[in-house]
Amino acid sequence: MPGFFRKLDPRVTGELKAQKKPITWGLLCVLATSLLTSAMIPLVQQSIAAIVDTTPASASRELGSTPLPGLGSQPKLTDQQAEAMARELGVEKARVEEAVRRAADSQTDFSLPARESALERLGVLCLLIVALFLTKYWFTRGQAYFLTHAASDLSANLRKRIFEKLQRLPLSYFHAKRSGSIQSVLTNDVLVFQNSVQIVRDTLDGPVKAVSAFAMIVWIQWQLALISLGVLPIMAYVIYRNGRRMKAAQAQVQENLAELSAFSNEAVLGIKVVKAFSAEDRVAGAFNERIRDTLKSQLRAARRFASLRPMVELIGASALALVIYICGHLAFRGAVHVADIAAIIFALDVVNQGFRSIGNVNNTYNQVQAATDRIYREVLDVPEEHEPEGAQSLPEPTRGQVTFERVSFSYPGGEPVLKDVSFEIPAGESLALVGASGAGKSTIADLLLRFYDPSEGHVKVDGVDVQTLSRSWLRSQMAVVPQHTFLFAGSIAANIRLGKSNATDEEVRRAAKEAHVTPFVDPLPKGFEETVGERGVRLSGGEIQRIAIARALVRQPKVLILDEATSNLDSESERAVQSALQDVMHGRTTLIIAHRLSTAARADRILVLRKGEVVEQGSHSELLSQGGVYASMYRTYSSGVIDEPL
C-alpha cells in the first residue's frame, strides 16, 4: 500500500500466513467493531433530534438554534418587526413569520400524547444504543481472543524455528557470536515481532473507522465533509514523515537491547571470576553504561512516537473547531439541525480514532521491521552446515581407522592453524596430541568431528573422506569427553543419556559404574534422578568430569576423543577413572588431547605439534630415544620443575 501504509516485509507475511485462521476470525471481529462504532453516529443524531424536535422551542430552529429575542412566551410580530428581523438574520420575511407562528402553535401542539410518543421513540433509540454496545462488546472479546491466540502461536513457532536453526548452524557461528545476543533474538526480538499481528489489526481498524465515519459526515452534510477532507492529506504526511524517523531509532533500540542481554549473560556466567578479582563495581559500572545507552535510544524512539499522537490530535482538533464554527453559522441561519452538529462532532472523533490507529501502524511497523531484520540477519539467514548431496553412512560395523592426509586449516581471515598435517590412527589404537597451547591440538579434534572442514587435504574414517559422510552419522560413531564439561540443569541420568537418548536404566548404570559415578550417586536421596543444578553447580569438578565420561561411555563409540578427560579429578578419582578408561580405550580408536605428559605416555603413539606443524611422531619410548622436542619436554616434566607443561 502506498504512502504511510507500508507493504509488509514478505518475511513477516510468511509468518502471518501460518496463523491465517485465527487472524481471519480476528479481523472479522475487528471489522464488526469498527463498523459498529460508526453505526453509533446515526443513533446519536436521531436521539438528539428526538429530544430537540419534541420541545416547545424546537420550531424556532428554522431561524436558528436560539429563541427569538424579545418575543416572550406569546410571540407576536408587526410587519416592521418581521422585516427588521429578516434583514438581521439574512432570511426572507415569510420564513420569520412562519417560524413565529410555529413557535406560538407549539404551546398547544405539544400535548401529552406527543410527549409520550417522543419519549417512546427516545427509549427505543436508547435500547438500540445499549444493544449496539453489547454486540460490540462480544466482537471486541472475539478479536482479543483470536488475535492474542495468533500472536502467541506466532511467537512460539518463530522461537521454535530459530532454536532449531541454531542447532543446525556451524560451530564457527557460535564462536563469532555472543550468547547473550543470540538470547536477545529468542526473547526481545521475537516479542517485538509478534506485534505484526497488531499491524494487521490496525491496518484494517483505522481505515474502516475513518472511511465509514467520513461517509456518515457526507450523508449528514456533504459541504462539511469537504472541509474535513482538507485535513486528511496533512495527517497522512505527518504520519509518513514521523514513520521514516522512527525506523532508525527503533533499530538502534533493538541493537542496544541485544548488547545489554549479551553483557548481562556474560556477567552472570563469569560471576566467579568477577568476584575473584573484586571487579563487581567495574562490571556494574559497565552494565550501567549499557543501561544508559539503551535508555537513551528508547527515550529517543519514545519522543519521536510521542510527538505523533498529539500532532494528529491537534490537526483533528483544528478541523473539529473549524467545523463547529461553520456549524454555528449554519445553525443560526437554520441550515443545519443541532442533532446533525452533534453527529458530525462525534463522527469527526471516530475519524481521529481511525487516524490514530493508522499512526500506530507506522510505529509498530518500524519496530517489527527492526526486529525482523535482526532475527533474519543474526540467525535465520545464516547458512547452515553444508551437507554434501548424497551424503552417506559407512556400512556396519565401522572399524574406526582415522587418517589425516596433508591437512591444512585456517579460520576465515586468520593465520594457518594447521600446516600439512599427516598421520594415521589404526583402528583400535590410541594417539596422543602433544604441544603448547595454540599448536592445533583441539583443531584436529574439531576437523575429525566435522565442526570445520579442512582448507586443504583430506580427513578420512575407514578410508572414506569425512566430507562425503553425513555429519549426524559420523558424530554418532564418536564420543567426546571435553576438558571443560557442560552439564544441563536436569537429572544425572538425563545428562548421561545425552550420549544415547534411548539408553536403558541398566546401560546408564553400567556406564556410570565404569566411570566411577555410582559411588557419589548412590547415597543421594533421588539417586540418578537427582538434579545437578545449572551447569552442574551442585557437583564438584571431579564429579562433573566423571558424569561426562559416563556420557561418552554409554554411547559405545567407535572413536573416542579425550580432551585430557581426567584433568579435573583428584588423585584418587584419577587413578580409578584412568583404569576404567584404559579398559574402555582397549580395542577402540582413541584421540587424546594431552595436557600432561603422563597421559600422553599411555598412548600407543604420540604426535608432537608446534605452531600447527607435526615435528615428531612415534611411541613414547621412540620419541625419548630420539632426544628431540618430546624428550626435552619429558625431561623437564620428570624433573618436577613443572607438573603440567603443555
Helices and strands as residue ranges (DSSP letters): H 10-17, H 20-53, G 56-62, H 79-89, H 93-109, H 112-167, H 171-176, H 179-184, I 185-189, H 190-193, H 196-220, H 222-229, H 232-269, H 271-276, H 280-306, H 308-332, H 338-375, I 376-380, E 402-410, E 416-425, E 430-435, H 441-448, E 456-461, E 464-465, G 466-468, H 471-476, E 478-481, H 492-497, H 505-514, H 518-521, G 527-529, G 534-536, H 541-553, E 559-563, H 571-585, E 589-593, H 597-600, E 605-610, E 613-618, H 620-626, H 629-638
